Amino acid sequence: METIKNFEQLIAHLRERGDRKTVAVVWGEDESSQEAIVDALEAGIIKAVFVGAREAAEQNKALMAHAEHICFIDTDDKDDAARKAVALVREGKADILMKGLINTDNLLHAVLNRETGILPKGNILTHITVSKIPTYHKLLIFGDAAVIPYPTQQQRTEQVDKAIGICRALGIEEPRVSLIHCSEKVNEKFFPHTVGYLEIIKAAEDGAFGKCIVEGPLDVKVSCCRESAVTKGIDSKVAGETDALIFPDIESANTFYKTITLFCKADTAGILQGALSPVVLPSRSDSKACKLYSLAVAAL
């Protein structure tokens, strides 16, 4: 498989694959979600099950032009819609769960329900973003900008594993992962997570994640710019070729996300990993393109 380096190439790959994934859309009443679904339907990468908000969907002429790939499950309650959509995933009738016009907490309550949810016991739910920054030569994956505030060692290890999994799905044979910090020094007293970085690197060297290269602590500039590493005298196999950044906490990851989208005009796709299916969990400010690309990554 050719390595996918941008979202247009990703959608073309999915179209060529010809395998429409079924998306359970929870209360898909909002215009941007409907527009993204229309684009994904036109691209031939999904089928859609609208759970709730049937009237709003049926009034969308562009959406109903693809009626042969759309079905509905009726409910008048958003929480019931979340439960029914989650049940579709649990029963193997949907491949992707997508948030529409429903509060994130309400949807996650259904996802995380111990009896009827879709997070297997022992699994960790984490958010992974795939981004295309105009000044970087390939897709850049990072986490976690949305779910885990201060990852434990187990959670951070899982973030590395999920990021590497997405890299491989994109055709990257040997993913290069950078564990992010403000410098390249381990500091047990003030930044104890940097000690945990060394354990993750050792696990990677021992084959815990398959074929990959994991380094850290490194800062973002060294990770993504070979010249910075050379200037600092850092011998790095990932510098300038990093595929995935793992941030120390949600504050740094979310700040990075907002910075690249505002000032760099980066395109992004975000999904929750760890559940029985990918969960597309867009924020209210996400663009139609972001939602389309998120569906594409989930379909991949």
BALOBA-1460 file (C-alpha; in Angstrom, 3 decimals):
// residues 300
<rec num="1" residu="m" x="0.000" y="0.000" z="0.000"/>
<rec num="2" residu="e" x="1.251" y="3.463" z="-0.897"/>
<rec num="3" residu="t" x="1.755" y="5.729" z="2.104"/>
<rec num="4" residu="i" x="-1.113" y="8.212" z="2.445"/>
<rec num="5" residu="k" x="0.253" y="11.739" z="2.913"/>
<rec num="6" residu="n" x="-2.867" y="13.938" z="2.766"/>
<rec num="7" residu="f" x="-6.633" y="13.738" z="3.173"/>
<rec num="8" residu="e" x="-7.406" y="13.886" z="-0.540"/>
<rec num="9" residu="q" x="-5.254" y="10.817" z="-1.049"/>
<rec num="10" residu="l" x="-6.996" y="9.118" z="1.883"/>
<rec num="11" residu="i" x="-10.453" y="9.669" z="0.412"/>
<rec num="12" residu="a" x="-9.261" y="8.486" z="-3.001"/>
<rec num="13" residu="h" x="-7.881" y="5.323" z="-1.364"/>
<rec num="14" residu="l" x="-11.184" y="4.640" z="0.393"/>
<rec num="15" residu="r" x="-13.162" y="5.268" z="-2.790"/>
<rec num="16" residu="e" x="-10.958" y="2.828" z="-4.686"/>
<rec num="17" residu="r" x="-11.349" y="0.264" z="-1.905"/>
<rec num="18" residu="g" x="-15.104" y="0.419" z="-2.496"/>
<rec num="19" residu="d" x="-16.072" y="-0.627" z="1.022"/>
<rec num="20" residu="r" x="-18.762" y="1.623" z="2.474"/>
<rec num="21" residu="k" x="-18.637" y="1.620" z="6.266"/>
<rec num="22" residu="t" x="-21.880" y="2.047" z="8.206"/>
<rec num="23" residu="v" x="-22.015" y="5.195" z="10.339"/>
<rec num="24" residu="a" x="-24.526" y="5.479" z="13.182"/>
<rec num="25" residu="v" x="-25.236" y="9.223" z="13.417"/>
<rec num="26" residu="v" x="-26.574" y="10.311" z="16.790"/>
<rec num="27" residu="w" x="-29.130" y="13.087" z="16.287"/>
<rec num="28" residu="g" x="-27.713" y="14.343" z="12.996"/>
<rec num="29" residu="e" x="-29.740" y="17.520" z="12.951"/>
<rec num="30" residu="d" x="-26.955" y="20.066" z="12.505"/>
<rec num="31" residu="e" x="-26.057" y="21.385" z="9.074"/>
<rec num="32" residu="s" x="-22.287" y="20.796" z="9.209"/>
<rec num="33" residu="s" x="-22.673" y="17.124" z="10.171"/>
<rec num="34" residu="q" x="-25.212" y="16.603" z="7.397"/>
<rec num="35" residu="e" x="-22.951" y="18.317" z="4.860"/>
<rec num="36" residu="a" x="-20.002" y="16.117" z="5.868"/>
<rec num="37" residu="i" x="-22.158" y="13.011" z="5.562"/>
<rec num="38" residu="v" x="-23.321" y="14.127" z="2.105"/>
<rec num="39" residu="d" x="-19.698" y="14.508" z="1.005"/>
<rec num="40" residu="a" x="-18.794" y="11.094" z="2.450"/>
<rec num="41" residu="l" x="-21.784" y="9.516" z="0.720"/>
<rec num="42" residu="e" x="-20.820" y="11.135" z="-2.578"/>
<rec num="43" residu="a" x="-17.261" y="9.876" z="-2.134"/>
<rec num="44" residu="g" x="-18.631" y="6.354" z="-1.713"/>
<rec num="45" residu="i" x="-16.982" y="5.704" z="1.651"/>
<rec num="46" residu="i" x="-19.979" y="5.373" z="4.021"/>
<rec num="47" residu="k" x="-23.578" y="4.357" z="4.523"/>
<rec num="48" residu="a" x="-25.524" y="6.297" z="7.149"/>
<rec num="49" residu="v" x="-28.013" y="5.321" z="9.831"/>
<rec num="50" residu="f" x="-29.645" y="8.419" z="11.320"/>
<rec num="51" residu="v" x="-30.696" y="7.670" z="14.877"/>
<rec num="52" residu="g" x="-33.178" y="10.377" z="15.801"/>
<rec num="53" residu="a" x="-33.742" y="13.733" z="14.062"/>
<rec num="54" residu="r" x="-35.333" y="11.995" z="11.081"/>
<rec num="55" residu="e" x="-37.400" y="14.998" z="9.987"/>
<rec num="56" residu="a" x="-34.351" y="17.289" z="9.777"/>
<rec num="57" residu="a" x="-32.471" y="14.743" z="7.686"/>
<rec num="58" residu="e" x="-35.361" y="14.113" z="5.316"/>
<rec num="59" residu="q" x="-35.680" y="17.839" z="4.637"/>
<rec num="60" residu="n" x="-32.108" y="17.938" z="3.325"/>
<rec num="61" residu="k" x="-32.415" y="17.407" z="-0.440"/>
<rec num="62" residu="a" x="-28.682" y="16.851" z="-0.938"/>
<rec num="63" residu="l" x="-28.741" y="14.172" z="1.732"/>
<rec num="64" residu="m" x="-31.826" y="12.431" z="0.412"/>
<rec num="65" residu="a" x="-30.281" y="12.282" z="-3.053"/>
<rec num="66" residu="h" x="-28.387" y="9.344" z="-1.532"/>
<rec num="67" residu="a" x="-31.456" y="7.719" z="0.012"/>
<rec num="68" residu="e" x="-30.366" y="4.255" z="-1.125"/>
<rec num="69" residu="h" x="-27.466" y="4.474" z="1.333"/>
<rec num="70" residu="i" x="-29.469" y="5.975" z="4.221"/>
<rec num="71" residu="c" x="-31.816" y="4.474" z="6.789"/>
<rec num="72" residu="f" x="-33.452" y="5.744" z="9.963"/>
<rec num="73" residu="i" x="-34.112" y="4.649" z="13.512"/>
<rec num="74" residu="d" x="-36.777" y="6.809" z="15.123"/>
<rec num="75" residu="t" x="-36.694" y="8.269" z="18.612"/>
<rec num="76" residu="d" x="-37.777" y="11.558" z="20.140"/>
<rec num="77" residu="d" x="-35.106" y="11.593" z="22.845"/>
<rec num="78" residu="k" x="-31.413" y="12.364" z="22.370"/>
<rec num="79" residu="d" x="-30.236" y="10.081" z="25.173"/>
<rec num="80" residu="d" x="-32.310" y="7.253" z="23.715"/>
<rec num="81" residu="a" x="-30.736" y="7.993" z="20.329"/>
<rec num="82" residu="a" x="-27.272" y="7.630" z="21.876"/>
<rec num="83" residu="r" x="-28.198" y="4.314" z="23.468"/>
<rec num="84" residu="k" x="-29.681" y="2.967" z="20.250"/>
<rec num="85" residu="a" x="-26.700" y="4.065" z="18.147"/>
<rec num="86" residu="v" x="-24.286" y="2.474" z="20.617"/>
<rec num="87" residu="a" x="-26.354" y="-0.712" z="20.460"/>
<rec num="88" residu="l" x="-25.909" y="-0.789" z="16.675"/>
<rec num="89" residu="v" x="-22.146" y="-0.805" z="17.149"/>
<rec num="90" residu="r" x="-22.297" y="-3.422" z="19.909"/>
<rec num="91" residu="e" x="-24.445" y="-5.676" z="17.734"/>
<rec num="92" residu="g" x="-22.104" y="-5.322" z="14.740"/>
<rec num="93" residu="k" x="-24.638" y="-3.342" z="12.700"/>
<rec num="94" residu="a" x="-22.536" y="-0.157" z="12.542"/>
<rec num="95" residu="d" x="-18.807" y="0.353" z="12.047"/>
<rec num="96" residu="i" x="-18.524" y="3.976" z="13.201"/>
<rec num="97" residu="l" x="-20.314" y="6.095" z="15.789"/>
<rec num="98" residu="m" x="-20.738" y="9.812" z="15.025"/>
<rec num="99" residu="k" x="-21.862" y="12.621" z="17.302"/>
<rec num="100" residu="g" x="-24.450" y="14.981" z="15.868"/>
<rec num="101" residu="l" x="-26.350" y="17.649" z="17.796"/>
<rec num="102" residu="i" x="-26.010" y="16.030" z="21.229"/>
<rec num="103" residu="n" x="-23.836" y="16.968" z="24.197"/>
<rec num="104" residu="t" x="-20.582" y="15.044" z="24.326"/>
<rec num="105" residu="d" x="-21.226" y="13.993" z="27.935"/>
<rec num="106" residu="n" x="-24.559" y="12.460" z="26.976"/>
<rec num="107" residu="l" x="-23.034" y="10.470" z="24.142"/>
<rec num="108" residu="l" x="-20.088" y="9.298" z="26.216"/>
<rec num="109" residu="h" x="-22.443" y="8.194" z="28.978"/>
<rec num="110" residu="a" x="-23.901" y="5.691" z="26.508"/>
<rec num="111" residu="v" x="-20.482" y="4.710" z="25.154"/>
<rec num="112" residu="l" x="-19.052" y="4.091" z="28.641"/>
<rec num="113" residu="n" x="-22.049" y="2.334" z="30.202"/>
<rec num="114" residu="r" x="-20.639" y="-0.769" z="31.884"/>
<rec num="115" residu="e" x="-23.532" y="-2.996" z="30.863"/>
<rec num="116" residu="t" x="-24.640" y="-1.657" z="27.488"/>
<rec num="117" residu="g" x="-21.691" y="0.453" z="26.297"/>
<rec num="118" residu="i" x="-18.933" y="-0.269" z="23.789"/>
<rec num="119" residu="l" x="-15.731" y="0.163" z="25.804"/>
<rec num="120" residu="p" x="-14.419" y="-3.321" z="26.590"/>
<rec num="121" residu="k" x="-13.200" y="-3.885" z="30.131"/>
<rec num="122" residu="g" x="-9.552" y="-2.869" z="30.445"/>
<rec num="123" residu="n" x="-9.575" y="-0.698" z="27.314"/>
<rec num="124" residu="i" x="-8.691" y="2.986" z="27.461"/>
<rec num="125" residu="l" x="-10.620" y="5.622" z="25.540"/>
<rec num="126" residu="t" x="-8.319" y="8.235" z="24.016"/>
<rec num="127" residu="h" x="-8.543" y="10.918" z="21.344"/>
<rec num="128" residu="i" x="-6.200" y="10.836" z="18.364"/>
<rec num="129" residu="t" x="-5.953" y="13.660" z="15.835"/>
<rec num="130" residu="v" x="-4.664" y="13.336" z="12.286"/>
<rec num="131" residu="s" x="-3.538" y="16.672" z="10.864"/>
<rec num="132" residu="k" x="-2.230" y="18.079" z="7.595"/>
<rec num="133" residu="i" x="-0.205" y="21.181" z="8.300"/>
<rec num="134" residu="p" x="0.645" y="23.113" z="5.101"/>
<rec num="135" residu="t" x="4.304" y="23.472" z="6.101"/>
<rec num="136" residu="y" x="4.830" y="19.791" z="6.978"/>
<rec num="137" residu="h" x="5.429" y="17.258" z="4.245"/>
<rec num="138" residu="k" x="3.079" y="14.522" z="5.459"/>
<rec num="139" residu="l" x="0.225" y="13.804" z="7.826"/>
<rec num="140" residu="l" x="1.032" y="14.380" z="11.492"/>
<rec num="141" residu="i" x="-0.796" y="12.404" z="14.165"/>
<rec num="142" residu="f" x="-1.015" y="13.497" z="17.800"/>
<rec num="143" residu="g" x="-2.847" y="12.908" z="21.052"/>
<rec num="144" residu="d" x="-4.610" y="13.411" z="23.346"/>
<rec num="145" residu="a" x="-6.243" y="16.810" z="22.805"/>
<rec num="146" residu="a" x="-9.725" y="16.017" z="24.090"/>
<rec num="147" residu="v" x="-10.243" y="13.172" z="26.569"/>
<rec num="148" residu="i" x="-7.469" y="12.278" z="29.035"/>
<rec num="149" residu="p" x="-6.349" y="15.283" z="31.136"/>
<rec num="150" residu="y" x="-3.131" y="13.898" z="32.655"/>
<rec num="151" residu="p" x="-2.335" y="10.442" z="31.280"/>
<rec num="152" residu="t" x="-1.104" y="7.697" z="33.554"/>
<rec num="153" residu="q" x="1.770" y="5.580" z="32.301"/>
<rec num="154" residu="q" x="-0.715" y="2.939" z="31.120"/>
<rec num="155" residu="q" x="-2.825" y="5.538" z="29.321"/>
<rec num="156" residu="r" x="0.196" y="7.107" z="27.627"/>
<rec num="157" residu="t" x="1.400" y="3.694" z="26.494"/>
<rec num="158" residu="e" x="-2.047" y="3.087" z="24.998"/>
<rec num="159" residu="q" x="-1.899" y="6.465" z="23.233"/>
<rec num="160" residu="v" x="1.374" y="5.421" z="21.615"/>
<rec num="161" residu="d" x="-0.146" y="2.117" z="20.540"/>
<rec num="162" residu="k" x="-3.252" y="3.750" z="19.029"/>
<rec num="163" residu="a" x="-1.211" y="6.402" z="17.205"/>
<rec num="164" residu="i" x="1.028" y="3.716" z="15.736"/>
<rec num="165" residu="g" x="-2.065" y="1.772" z="14.659"/>
<rec num="166" residu="i" x="-3.348" y="4.750" z="12.684"/>
<rec num="167" residu="c" x="0.107" y="5.239" z="11.153"/>
<rec num="168" residu="r" x="0.077" y="1.661" z="9.913"/>
<rec num="169" residu="a" x="-3.434" y="2.066" z="8.502"/>
<rec num="170" residu="l" x="-2.041" y="5.017" z="6.530"/>
<rec num="171" residu="g" x="0.591" y="2.740" z="5.020"/>
<rec num="172" residu="i" x="3.534" y="3.812" z="7.187"/>
<rec num="173" residu="e" x="5.692" y="0.717" z="7.526"/>
<rec num="174" residu="e" x="7.872" y="1.970" z="10.383"/>
<rec num="175" residu="p" x="6.052" y="4.723" z="12.307"/>
<rec num="176" residu="r" x="8.244" y="7.325" z="14.013"/>
<rec num="177" residu="v" x="6.851" y="8.568" z="17.315"/>
<rec num="178" residu="s" x="8.065" y="11.489" z="19.407"/>
<rec num="179" residu="l" x="7.258" y="11.778" z="23.125"/>
<rec num="180" residu="i" x="6.885" y="15.501" z="23.633"/>
<rec num="181" residu="h" x="8.383" y="17.689" z="26.364"/>
<rec num="182" residu="c" x="9.662" y="21.267" z="26.537"/>
<rec num="183" residu="s" x="13.256" y="20.052" z="26.320"/>
<rec num="184" residu="e" x="15.263" y="16.928" z="25.577"/>
<rec num="185" residu="k" x="16.170" y="16.166" z="29.184"/>
<rec num="186" residu="v" x="14.600" y="13.716" z="31.601"/>
<rec num="187" residu="n" x="13.665" y="15.504" z="34.831"/>
<rec num="188" residu="e" x="12.344" y="13.176" z="37.517"/>
<rec num="189" residu="k" x="11.804" y="15.945" z="40.090"/>
<rec num="190" residu="f" x="9.720" y="18.425" z="38.097"/>
<rec num="191" residu="f" x="8.539" y="16.324" z="35.133"/>
<rec num="192" residu="p" x="8.175" y="12.724" z="36.334"/>
<rec num="193" residu="h" x="6.363" y="11.742" z="33.138"/>
<rec num="194" residu="t" x="9.689" y="12.023" z="31.308"/>
<rec num="195" residu="v" x="10.941" y="9.032" z="33.309"/>
<rec num="196" residu="g" x="7.932" y="7.113" z="32.014"/>
<rec num="197" residu="y" x="8.982" y="8.058" z="28.496"/>
<rec num="198" residu="l" x="12.099" y="5.935" z="28.937"/>
<rec num="199" residu="e" x="9.975" y="2.916" z="29.838"/>
<rec num="200" residu="i" x="7.867" y="3.367" z="26.696"/>
<rec num="201" residu="i" x="10.999" y="3.679" z="24.552"/>
<rec num="202" residu="k" x="12.369" y="0.460" z="26.068"/>
<rec num="203" residu="a" x="9.054" y="-1.300" z="25.391"/>
<rec num="204" residu="a" x="9.199" y="-0.123" z="21.766"/>
<rec num="205" residu="e" x="12.765" y="-1.405" z="21.429"/>
<rec num="206" residu="d" x="11.581" y="-4.760" z="22.796"/>
<rec num="207" residu="g" x="8.901" y="-4.967" z="20.109"/>
<rec num="208" residu="a" x="5.805" y="-4.104" z="22.163"/>
<rec num="209" residu="f" x="4.377" y="-1.971" z="19.335"/>
<rec num="210" residu="g" x="5.782" y="-3.845" z="16.370"/>
<rec num="211" residu="k" x="8.194" y="-2.223" z="13.942"/>
<rec num="212" residu="c" x="8.531" y="1.447" z="14.924"/>
<rec num="213" residu="i" x="10.907" y="4.061" z="16.315"/>
<rec num="214" residu="v" x="9.981" y="5.865" z="19.532"/>
<rec num="215" residu="e" x="12.118" y="8.671" z="20.956"/>
<rec num="216" residu="g" x="11.827" y="11.247" z="23.710"/>
<rec num="217" residu="p" x="11.728" y="13.500" z="25.435"/>
<rec num="218" residu="l" x="11.900" y="15.810" z="22.428"/>
<rec num="219" residu="d" x="10.328" y="19.192" z="21.795"/>
<rec num="220" residu="v" x="7.975" y="19.762" z="18.859"/>
<rec num="221" residu="k" x="10.482" y="21.734" z="16.794"/>
<rec num="222" residu="v" x="13.188" y="19.085" z="17.016"/>
<rec num="223" residu="s" x="10.607" y="16.394" z="16.310"/>
<rec num="224" residu="c" x="9.462" y="17.998" z="13.084"/>
<rec num="225" residu="c" x="12.566" y="19.866" z="11.908"/>
<rec num="226" residu="r" x="15.810" y="18.043" z="11.149"/>
<rec num="227" residu="e" x="17.805" y="21.286" z="11.149"/>
<rec num="228" residu="s" x="16.786" y="22.015" z="14.746"/>
<rec num="229" residu="a" x="18.095" y="18.639" z="15.858"/>
<rec num="230" residu="v" x="21.375" y="19.175" z="14.037"/>
<rec num="231" residu="t" x="21.763" y="22.673" z="15.499"/>
<rec num="232" residu="k" x="21.175" y="21.309" z="19.009"/>
<rec num="233" residu="g" x="23.539" y="18.424" z="18.435"/>
<rec num="234" residu="i" x="20.792" y="15.849" z="18.928"/>
<rec num="235" residu="d" x="21.237" y="12.485" z="17.230"/>
<rec num="236" residu="s" x="17.687" y="11.497" z="16.356"/>
<rec num="237" residu="k" x="16.102" y="9.040" z="13.937"/>
<rec num="238" residu="v" x="12.709" y="10.750" z="14.146"/>
<rec num="239" residu="a" x="13.714" y="14.426" z="13.853"/>
<rec num="240" residu="g" x="12.171" y="15.955" z="10.760"/>
<rec num="241" residu="e" x="10.348" y="12.716" z="9.929"/>
<rec num="242" residu="t" x="8.044" y="12.309" z="12.916"/>
<rec num="243" residu="d" x="4.726" y="10.649" z="12.150"/>
<rec num="244" residu="a" x="3.150" y="10.979" z="15.606"/>
<rec num="245" residu="l" x="3.504" y="13.300" z="18.589"/>
<rec num="246" residu="i" x="2.412" y="12.136" z="22.043"/>
<rec num="247" residu="f" x="1.862" y="15.129" z="24.302"/>
<rec num="248" residu="p" x="2.320" y="14.999" z="28.076"/>
<rec num="249" residu="d" x="-1.176" y="16.292" z="28.881"/>
<rec num="250" residu="i" x="-4.423" y="17.578" z="27.413"/>
<rec num="251" residu="e" x="-3.404" y="21.217" z="27.918"/>
<rec num="252" residu="s" x="-0.365" y="21.017" z="25.664"/>
<rec num="253" residu="a" x="-2.091" y="18.820" z="23.067"/>
<rec num="254" residu="n" x="-5.193" y="21.013" z="22.902"/>
<rec num="255" residu="t" x="-3.099" y="24.173" z="22.647"/>
<rec num="256" residu="f" x="-1.164" y="22.602" z="19.778"/>
<rec num="257" residu="y" x="-4.443" y="21.633" z="18.086"/>
<rec num="258" residu="k" x="-5.895" y="25.124" z="18.358"/>
<rec num="259" residu="t" x="-2.624" y="26.745" z="17.257"/>
<rec num="260" residu="i" x="-2.159" y="24.727" z="14.070"/>
<rec num="261" residu="t" x="-5.796" y="25.138" z="13.034"/>
<rec num="262" residu="l" x="-5.929" y="28.895" z="13.734"/>
<rec num="263" residu="f" x="-2.510" y="30.129" z="12.661"/>
<rec num="264" residu="c" x="-1.403" y="27.403" z="10.224"/>
<rec num="265" residu="k" x="-4.809" y="26.686" z="8.673"/>
<rec num="266" residu="a" x="-4.221" y="22.988" z="9.217"/>
<rec num="267" residu="d" x="-6.840" y="20.429" z="8.247"/>
<rec num="268" residu="t" x="-7.619" y="17.938" z="10.986"/>
<rec num="269" residu="a" x="-9.504" y="14.733" z="11.666"/>
<rec num="270" residu="g" x="-10.231" y="13.469" z="15.151"/>
<rec num="271" residu="i" x="-11.530" y="10.154" z="16.446"/>
<rec num="272" residu="l" x="-11.853" y="8.372" z="19.760"/>
<rec num="273" residu="q" x="-9.991" y="5.071" z="19.883"/>
<rec num="274" residu="g" x="-10.294" y="2.178" z="22.305"/>
<rec num="275" residu="a" x="-14.018" y="1.431" z="21.935"/>
<rec num="276" residu="l" x="-15.481" y="-1.317" z="19.760"/>
<rec num="277" residu="s" x="-15.652" y="1.208" z="16.926"/>
<rec num="278" residu="p" x="-14.037" y="4.546" z="16.145"/>
<rec num="279" residu="v" x="-16.102" y="7.434" z="17.514"/>
<rec num="280" residu="v" x="-16.259" y="10.662" z="15.509"/>
<rec num="281" residu="l" x="-16.682" y="13.319" z="18.176"/>
<rec num="282" residu="p" x="-16.503" y="16.744" z="16.502"/>
<rec num="283" residu="s" x="-16.697" y="19.966" z="18.467"/>
<rec num="284" residu="r" x="-19.218" y="22.689" z="17.637"/>
<rec num="285" residu="s" x="-16.488" y="24.790" z="16.003"/>
<rec num="286" residu="d" x="-15.191" y="22.035" z="13.718"/>
<rec num="287" residu="s" x="-15.640" y="22.650" z="10.003"/>
<rec num="288" residu="k" x="-17.476" y="20.462" z="7.517"/>
<rec num="289" residu="a" x="-14.085" y="19.412" z="6.135"/>
<rec num="290" residu="c" x="-12.875" y="18.357" z="9.583"/>
<rec num="291" residu="k" x="-15.956" y="16.179" z="10.034"/>
<rec num="292" residu="l" x="-15.550" y="14.657" z="6.567"/>
<rec num="293" residu="y" x="-11.886" y="13.867" z="7.202"/>
<rec num="294" residu="s" x="-12.769" y="12.414" z="10.614"/>
<rec num="295" residu="l" x="-15.262" y="10.099" z="8.934"/>
<rec num="296" residu="a" x="-12.577" y="9.119" z="6.431"/>
<rec num="297" residu="v" x="-10.033" y="8.272" z="9.136"/>
<rec num="298" residu="a" x="-12.690" y="6.292" z="11.010"/>
<rec num="299" residu="a" x="-13.582" y="4.432" z="7.809"/>
<rec num="300" residu="l" x="-9.909" y="3.600" z="7.295"/>
